Amino acid sequence: MRTRVFWFFITATSIGALCSPTPAHAEIYQYKDKDGNVVFSDTPPTGQQAVEVEEVHLGTTNSAEPPPNIPLSAGAGKPQKPPTQYSSTITSPADGSTIPMGPGNFTVTAVMTPPLNSGERALLTLDGQPVGEPQRGSSWQLRNVFRGEHKLVIERRDAQGGVVDSSAPVTVYVLRPSVR
C-alpha cells in the first residue's frame, strides 16, 4: 500500500512539475533514497545519498495570452425573461354571423391568453368606438345595436390604458325592422 501511495505521489508530482509554469530549463533531479525509493527533487541529493543523479531538461511550456477584458453589457449575465405572447379572440358571435330580426341585442364573449393580470382591462369596440368602460370581464351585453354591418374588436389594455393586444375583427350583420 505504501508503494502505491508513493508512486501516486511521484506521478502526481511529476505531472504537476511538467505542467506547472516553470522556466524553460529547470533542474529536476531523480535519485533513490536510502530505502530504495525513487525521489524527484529540484535540489540535488546530499553528498552521502548520491546514488544515481539525473538532470532533467524541460522543453518550453505551452502558453497563451489571456483574452482581452470584454466589458459586460448592461443586463448581461441576467436571465432574460421572454416577451409575453398575448392572444385575444372573440369567441361569440362568430365572424360573419347574422343577428336575427329583433331589437339588436346580443352578447359578445372573448378569450384572452394569458388571462388579464390585476392592472389590465379589456375593451370592446364597435365600429372603432368603445362600448362602455374597460373592464376585467370578458363578456359584453350589447343592446339596441343599429341595423347593418358592424365590426367588433377586443383590445387588451395595460394599467396606463395603452393597447397591449387586439383581436382580429369580427363582422356581424344586425337585422332590425325598419320604420316607414
FILUM-582368 format. One line per field, with one value per residue (C-alpha): chain; residue number from 1; y, x, z; residue in one letter. Coordinates in nm, 4 decimals. Last residue first. Example, Ala and Ser with C-alpha at 12.3 -4.5 7.8 and 13.67 -1.06 7.14 Angstrom:
<recs>
chain = [A	A]
resi = [2	1]
c2 = [-0.1060	-0.4500]
c1 = [1.3670	1.2300]
c3 = [0.7140	0.7800]
resn = [s	a]
</recs>
This chain:
<recs>
chain = [A	A	A	A	A	A	A	A	A	A	A	A	A	A	A	A	A	A	A	A	A	A	A	A	A	A	A	A	A	A	A	A	A	A	A	A	A	A	A	A	A	A	A	A	A	A	A	A	A	A	A	A	A	A	A	A	A	A	A	A	A	A	A	A	A	A	A	A	A	A	A	A	A	A	A	A	A	A	A	A	A	A	A	A	A	A	A	A	A	A	A	A	A	A	A	A	A	A	A	A	A	A	A	A	A	A	A	A	A	A	A	A	A	A	A	A	A	A	A	A	A	A	A	A	A	A	A	A	A	A	A	A	A	A	A	A	A	A	A	A	A	A	A	A	A	A	A	A	A	A	A	A	A	A	A	A	A	A	A	A	A	A	A	A	A	A	A	A	A	A	A	A	A	A	A	A	A	A	A	A]
resi = [180	179	178	177	176	175	174	173	172	171	170	169	168	167	166	165	164	163	162	161	160	159	158	157	156	155	154	153	152	151	150	149	148	147	146	145	144	143	142	141	140	139	138	137	136	135	134	133	132	131	130	129	128	127	126	125	124	123	122	121	120	119	118	117	116	115	114	113	112	111	110	109	108	107	106	105	104	103	102	101	100	99	98	97	96	95	94	93	92	91	90	89	88	87	86	85	84	83	82	81	80	79	78	77	76	75	74	73	72	71	70	69	68	67	66	65	64	63	62	61	60	59	58	57	56	55	54	53	52	51	50	49	48	47	46	45	44	43	42	41	40	39	38	37	36	35	34	33	32	31	30	29	28	27	26	25	24	23	22	21	20	19	18	17	16	15	14	13	12	11	10	9	8	7	6	5	4	3	2	1]
c2 = [5.3628	5.2005	4.9361	4.6059	4.5023	4.2644	4.3011	4.1719	4.0821	4.1226	4.0055	4.1999	4.0087	4.0636	4.3397	4.3328	4.5625	4.8793	5.1519	5.2455	5.3057	4.9793	4.7836	4.7422	4.4295	4.5419	4.3389	4.4194	4.4114	4.5311	4.6096	4.5563	4.6802	4.7627	4.9597	4.7945	4.8337	4.6452	4.4884	4.2589	4.2305	3.9307	3.9031	4.0604	4.2911	4.6004	4.8958	5.1371	5.1178	5.0214	5.1973	5.3206	5.1609	5.0071	4.8514	4.8434	4.6135	4.6990	4.4582	4.5632	4.5072	4.6082	4.2865	4.0487	3.9580	3.5891	3.4778	3.4415	3.6318	3.4641	3.6732	3.6961	3.9326	3.9134	4.0240	4.2823	4.4394	4.4840	4.1902	4.0192	3.7798	3.8761	3.7492	3.5977	3.6706	3.6144	3.4084	3.5801	3.4716	3.3576	3.6930	3.6225	3.7975	3.6376	3.7696	3.6276	3.7566	3.8560	3.6065	3.6837	3.7420	3.5663	3.8114	3.7686	4.0771	4.3366	4.6255	4.4970	4.3178	4.4684	4.2380	4.2186	4.0806	3.7056	3.5835	3.5338	3.1726	2.9440	2.5979	2.5162	2.5181	2.1930	2.0508	1.9273	1.6557	1.6193	1.2667	1.1554	0.7930	0.7145	1.0330	0.9836	1.0858	1.4023	1.5426	1.4968	1.7696	2.0195	2.0378	1.6957	1.3641	1.0624	0.6921	0.4742	0.2472	0.2927	0.5167	0.7407	0.6736	0.9572	1.1881	1.5504	1.8330	2.1321	2.3710	2.4961	2.6502	2.8184	2.6667	2.7289	2.3999	2.1179	1.9159	1.9689	1.8791	1.5681	1.4672	1.5406	1.3432	1.0501	1.0628	1.0911	0.8077	0.6045	0.6695	0.5839	0.2616	0.1773	0.2371	0.0000]
c1 = [-9.1533	-8.9930	-8.7309	-8.7304	-8.3921	-8.1328	-7.7792	-7.4898	-7.1727	-6.8076	-6.5350	-6.2093	-5.8960	-5.8332	-5.6157	-5.3119	-5.1242	-5.3265	-5.2192	-5.4568	-5.1824	-5.2626	-5.2368	-5.5138	-5.6304	-5.8499	-6.1468	-6.2716	-6.6233	-6.7067	-7.0694	-7.2893	-7.6485	-7.9337	-7.8478	-7.7404	-8.0144	-7.8412	-7.4956	-7.4101	-7.0350	-6.8321	-6.4632	-6.4572	-6.1942	-6.3423	-6.2580	-6.5533	-6.8609	-6.8560	-6.5561	-6.5897	-6.3985	-6.7074	-6.7995	-6.5061	-6.4870	-6.2350	-6.0447	-5.8542	-5.5061	-5.3650	-5.4517	-5.3496	-5.5813	-5.5668	-5.2764	-5.4380	-5.7638	-6.0900	-6.3853	-6.7625	-7.0041	-7.3719	-7.6651	-7.9452	-8.0454	-8.4194	-8.5302	-8.4633	-8.1754	-7.8114	-7.6302	-7.2873	-6.9997	-6.7307	-6.8711	-7.0645	-6.9068	-6.5470	-6.3748	-6.0035	-5.7229	-5.3771	-5.0734	-4.7201	-4.5223	-4.1665	-3.9026	-3.7493	-3.3777	-3.1520	-2.9040	-2.5442	-2.5535	-2.8053	-2.5926	-2.3184	-2.0268	-1.6914	-1.4536	-1.1149	-0.8820	-0.8238	-0.5168	-0.2099	-0.1212	0.1436	0.2708	0.5820	0.9223	1.1110	1.2169	1.5681	1.6042	1.9338	1.9998	2.1587	2.2139	2.3281	2.4237	2.2841	2.6010	2.6619	2.3108	2.0750	2.0473	1.7668	1.4656	1.3539	1.2242	1.2757	1.2812	1.2558	1.5489	1.5267	1.8393	1.6870	1.6940	1.7553	1.5833	1.6846	1.4926	1.6868	1.4709	1.5177	1.2066	1.1169	0.8307	0.4628	0.3451	0.2535	0.5753	0.6076	0.2470	0.2825	0.5945	0.4383	0.1260	0.3399	0.5639	0.2654	0.0836	0.4044	0.4375	0.0755	0.1174	0.4426	0.2826	0.0000]
c3 = [-4.2791	-3.9751	-4.0391	-3.8627	-3.7410	-3.8797	-3.7443	-3.9501	-3.7662	-3.8662	-3.6279	-3.6218	-3.5170	-3.1509	-3.0181	-2.7895	-2.5494	-2.6111	-2.3704	-2.0857	-1.8254	-1.6432	-1.9713	-2.2278	-2.4130	-2.7011	-2.8296	-3.1802	-3.3299	-3.6823	-3.7735	-4.0798	-4.0685	-3.8295	-3.5227	-3.1971	-2.9359	-2.6636	-2.6382	-2.3424	-2.3057	-2.1803	-2.0992	-1.7546	-1.6076	-1.7716	-1.9977	-1.9957	-2.2174	-2.5846	-2.7349	-3.0940	-3.3829	-3.5460	-3.2122	-2.9709	-2.6714	-2.4006	-2.1778	-1.8674	-1.7287	-1.3901	-1.1999	-1.4778	-1.7649	-1.8521	-2.0701	-2.3132	-2.3563	-2.4535	-2.5709	-2.5441	-2.7210	-2.6269	-2.8429	-2.8634	-3.1942	-3.1090	-3.3227	-3.6524	-3.6164	-3.5523	-3.8588	-3.8093	-4.0486	-3.7829	-3.4963	-3.2167	-2.9887	-2.9445	-2.9928	-2.9589	-2.7717	-2.7760	-2.5989	-2.6151	-2.3206	-2.4014	-2.2873	-1.9498	-1.9932	-1.7478	-1.6022	-1.7123	-1.9232	-1.8052	-1.9214	-2.1470	-1.9926	-2.0737	-2.2585	-2.0952	-2.3572	-2.3611	-2.1763	-2.3948	-2.4490	-2.3098	-2.3778	-2.1846	-2.3417	-2.3143	-1.9814	-1.9096	-1.6458	-1.4599	-1.3471	-1.0203	-0.9268	-0.5774	-0.4014	-0.0536	0.1374	-0.0607	-0.0148	-0.3058	-0.5671	-0.5246	-0.7583	-0.6414	-0.7697	-0.5414	-0.6292	-0.3181	-0.2331	0.1442	0.1481	-0.1221	-0.4936	-0.7328	-0.9781	-1.0006	-1.1597	-1.2868	-1.4771	-1.8332	-1.9924	-1.6643	-1.4743	-1.5444	-1.3977	-1.6296	-1.6050	-1.2315	-1.1710	-1.3850	-1.1958	-0.8572	-0.9458	-1.0646	-0.7550	-0.5214	-0.6959	-0.6850	-0.3090	-0.2433	-0.4365	-0.2517	0.0893	0.0000]
resn = [r	v	s	p	r	l	v	y	v	t	v	p	a	s	s	d	v	v	g	g	q	a	d	r	r	e	i	v	l	k	h	e	g	r	f	v	n	r	l	q	w	s	s	g	r	q	p	e	g	v	p	q	g	d	l	t	l	l	a	r	e	g	s	n	l	p	p	t	m	v	a	t	v	t	f	n	g	p	g	m	p	i	t	s	g	d	a	p	s	t	i	t	s	s	y	q	t	p	p	k	q	p	k	g	a	g	a	s	l	p	i	n	p	p	p	e	a	s	n	t	t	g	l	h	v	e	e	v	e	v	a	q	q	g	t	p	p	t	d	s	f	v	v	n	g	d	k	d	k	y	q	y	i	e	a	h	a	p	t	p	s	c	l	a	g	i	s	t	a	t	i	f	f	w	f	v	r	t	r	m]
</recs>
